Amino acid sequence: MQKADFPIFQNHPELVYLDSAATTQKPAMVADSVHNYLRSRYANPGRGVYPLSVNATGEITKARGTIARFFGAQGSQLVLTANATEALNLVARGIEDRIQPGDEIIVSELDHHSNLLPWISLAKRRGALLKWLPFNPQTGKVTAGDFSPLLTAQTKVVALSLVSNVFGTRLPWSELSPLLHRQGREDLVVVLDACQAAPVAPLSFSDYDVDFMVVSGHKMYGPSGVGLLLGKPEALDTLTPARPGGGSVEMVQKDQITWKSLPDSLEGGTPNSEGIIGMATAVEYLQNLGMDQVAHHHNQLIQHAREQLTQLGVTWLVSHPDELPALLSFTIPGVHSHDVAQYLGDRGVCIRAGHHCASPLHQRLNLPGSCRVSFGVYNDHDDVDALVQALTDLQHDYHVNA
Amino acid sequence: MLTPEQEVVVERAQQPRFSGTVTNATHTATGANMSCGDEVAFELRVDEHGLIQEIKHSSRACTICTASADLLAESLIGTPVSEVAYLSAHTHLERIALPLSPIRQKCALLPLETLTRLTAKE
């Protein structure tokens, strides 16, 4: 669709990059914005009173607003972190004091380690009970029927992902949301990991009645080192700062701390200012494309690739999908996923192999790993053809039949 | 097309010469790479002189790991079991004769690391 916008494909014409769910390649305008900021406008924002720093402060504020509005939120609702993992940990650490022994935390079997480990660690530290929402192995989805019995008066945290990074299936949010009984449950914290949802379709924080939503900057054409924690103002206000440091306080006296207002109070330390500038540029890039167009293009590629790979005889991880997935995970009978990825990688076709940071999911499926193909805005049908050819050659060379 | 070295490895993994179990095994070892799911197990029969007379492996693993286990088993027939604890990773990687990334080197070395934890059966 937009391959010419991405310099890496001019530098590596043979590259067939099919691992955007892990990280996305960067358009020239993102790389240029970072480069130009570093070369001519770089300073530590929010610190100096000299023009260079004042200007950098303004740029970061503007970038924050651009990014927040892209997700239907205000700048004050956006906490900028190093990555989505840090964002999730900021929430887990930020609510820690409110979690008492016997409180319950619901997570999902199909989730990414970054949306599991902060809650596993929190439960262990506070003596809370971790409850696992199972998934249906045929559809690759969690269900309201399985979710409902897990919810009790002791549930304090629900942490789920909008789109599975292995199955590509979507959380049935419209069915789960009413079960959460938002009215009167002020003590319940609901966190949604939107890392796989944000790059492939329009997403608005205001469409979800949740306390927090987390997005990964580098998975949506932004630089590494930028994570987005979106939150309701009242929810962010209750977080104990888990990254206190310079820039998060108005004043430190030996016996008193005066915190800055949100989101600064949660963003201690020097920000990744060049990354934030690049992130805002990535948002502008996507706005120029139009997320509806991005979603349409993405879905077409998924549909085409799924048809082609089915003909090749791959074994899909989801045997009975009830929707078009956001990515494609499969195994090749008789060939370990690492061997598949190595073979394809040697031929310039980049796919992901292993457990994709979702080992509970793979344990449930009794699989040592799987292959994953995921698309970005730069992919086209030629890339799918290259994938199919490489897999065909692999089946020949490894003497496995379709 | 595969290179000749890759052909050797694939052939060894798909038609291993030393897979199975050992009757009257005197030593066993098991190992796993939790991050990729590779699992390897060895059974050995060591004679009264301390020499490995028979060695078999059972692997649920990738091509590199399975071939590595098979090549390693072949190399150990007739060698003193006392040397198993001191097997050279460098020598074994040369035996496999493929350029391997650090991740795939872990696959290749799992059988060797497993054997260094060989235990005598009761």
Interface residues (C-beta under 8 A of the other chain):
Chain A: V335 H336 S337 H338 D339 Q342 G354 H355 H362 L367 P368 G369 D393 D397 Y398 H399
Chain B: M1 L2 V10 Q14 S35 C36 G37 D38 R60 A61 C62 T63 I64 I103 R104 C107
